[in-house]
Amino acid sequence: MPLRTCPSCQKDALTVHGECPNCRGEWVSGARMDAKAPGRLPYLRKHVARGPPSEKSCPWCGVALKAFDVPGAQFEGDLFWGKETPRADTHCVAEGCAGCGGVWVEADQLARGGGRDAVAANLARLAEALA
């Protein structure tokens, strides 16, 4: 399988898992998003389509990516029993494809969002909230 072109550094280095070893950004595919939030991908795609256009393009379908905010979870713990604690701000900015539903996250935004798993969870939470 040929490597895809990274939206940021424009090198043919995007791995099968969506990581770019050059710029450390990450591509979260539409299929991965659909697995995290089943049936919610169309809502996320519609949300992404309203964002401002980016200079970057989708490595899979070539459509211009659009920027959007990915809010982080505000609290963790047990909200019912009053044991919730504020989480560190994990808000980040990503760029999504309205065509295939994939999302590109720059390395600095990935770190700000709490890492790969936290950003994927926040994207799934956003997709759930949009439905």
C-alpha positions in Angstrom: 0.0 0.0 0.0 1.5 3.4 -1.0 2.0 6.0 1.6 -0.3 9.0 1.6 0.9 12.7 1.4 0.9 14.4 4.8 -1.4 17.4 4.8 1.2 19.5 6.8 4.7 18.6 5.5 3.6 17.4 2.1 5.8 14.4 2.2 4.6 10.9 1.2 5.1 9.7 4.7 1.6 9.2 6.3 1.6 5.7 7.7 -1.3 3.2 7.6 -2.1 4.2 11.2 -2.4 7.9 10.2 0.9 9.2 11.8 3.4 11.3 10.1 6.9 10.6 11.3 8.2 13.9 9.9 5.9 16.5 11.5 4.3 14.2 14.2 0.7 15.1 13.1 -2.0 12.5 13.0 -4.8 11.6 10.6 -8.0 10.2 12.3 -9.8 8.4 9.4 -13.6 8.6 9.0 -13.7 4.9 9.6 -12.0 5.2 12.9 -14.3 8.1 13.9 -17.3 5.9 12.9 -16.0 3.1 15.1 -15.7 5.5 18.1 -19.1 7.1 17.5 -21.2 4.7 15.4 -23.7 6.4 13.1 -22.5 9.9 14.1 -20.0 10.6 11.2 -22.5 12.4 9.0 -23.1 14.9 11.8 -19.4 15.5 12.2 -19.0 15.9 8.4 -21.8 18.5 8.3 -20.2 20.4 11.2 -16.8 20.3 9.6 -18.2 21.6 6.3 -19.2 24.9 8.0 -15.6 25.7 9.1 -13.2 28.1 7.4 -11.1 26.5 4.7 -7.5 25.5 5.3 -4.6 25.5 2.8 -4.3 21.8 3.5 -6.0 19.0 1.6 -7.3 15.6 2.5 -4.7 12.8 1.9 -7.5 10.4 0.9 -9.9 12.4 -1.3 -8.1 15.7 -2.1 -10.8 17.9 -0.7 -9.7 21.1 1.1 -9.7 20.6 4.8 -11.7 23.0 7.1 -10.7 24.1 10.6 -12.9 23.4 13.6 -12.7 23.4 17.4 -12.5 20.2 19.3 -13.7 20.9 22.9 -12.2 18.8 25.7 -14.1 17.2 28.5 -14.6 19.6 31.4 -14.9 17.2 34.3 -14.0 13.7 35.2 -15.1 11.4 38.0 -18.5 10.8 39.3 -20.8 13.8 38.7 -23.7 12.2 40.6 -21.9 11.8 43.9 -20.2 15.2 43.7 -16.7 13.7 43.2 -16.0 15.2 39.9 -12.9 17.2 39.3 -12.1 19.8 36.7 -9.8 18.4 33.9 -7.0 20.3 32.4 -8.1 22.3 29.3 -7.8 19.8 26.4 -9.5 22.1 23.8 -7.7 21.9 20.5 -8.1 22.9 16.9 -8.3 20.3 14.1 -8.9 20.3 10.4 -11.5 18.0 8.9 -12.6 16.7 5.6 -16.3 17.2 4.8 -16.0 14.5 2.1 -14.7 11.4 3.9 -15.0 12.6 7.5 -11.3 12.3 8.3 -9.6 14.7 10.7 -6.1 16.0 10.7 -4.5 17.1 14.0 -1.2 19.0 14.1 1.4 17.8 16.6 1.1 20.9 18.8 -2.7 20.6 18.9 -2.4 16.9 19.5 -0.2 17.6 22.6 -2.6 20.4 23.7 -5.6 18.0 23.4 -4.0 15.5 25.7 -2.5 13.0 23.2 -3.9 10.7 20.5 -6.4 8.8 22.7 -7.8 12.0 24.4 -8.3 13.8 21.1 -10.0 10.8 19.5 -12.3 10.6 22.6 -13.0 14.3 22.3 -13.8 14.0 18.6 -16.2 11.1 19.4 -17.8 13.2 22.2 -18.2 16.1 19.8 -19.8 13.8 17.1 -22.2 12.4 19.8 -23.2 16.0 20.9 -23.9 17.0 17.3 -26.4 14.2 16.7 
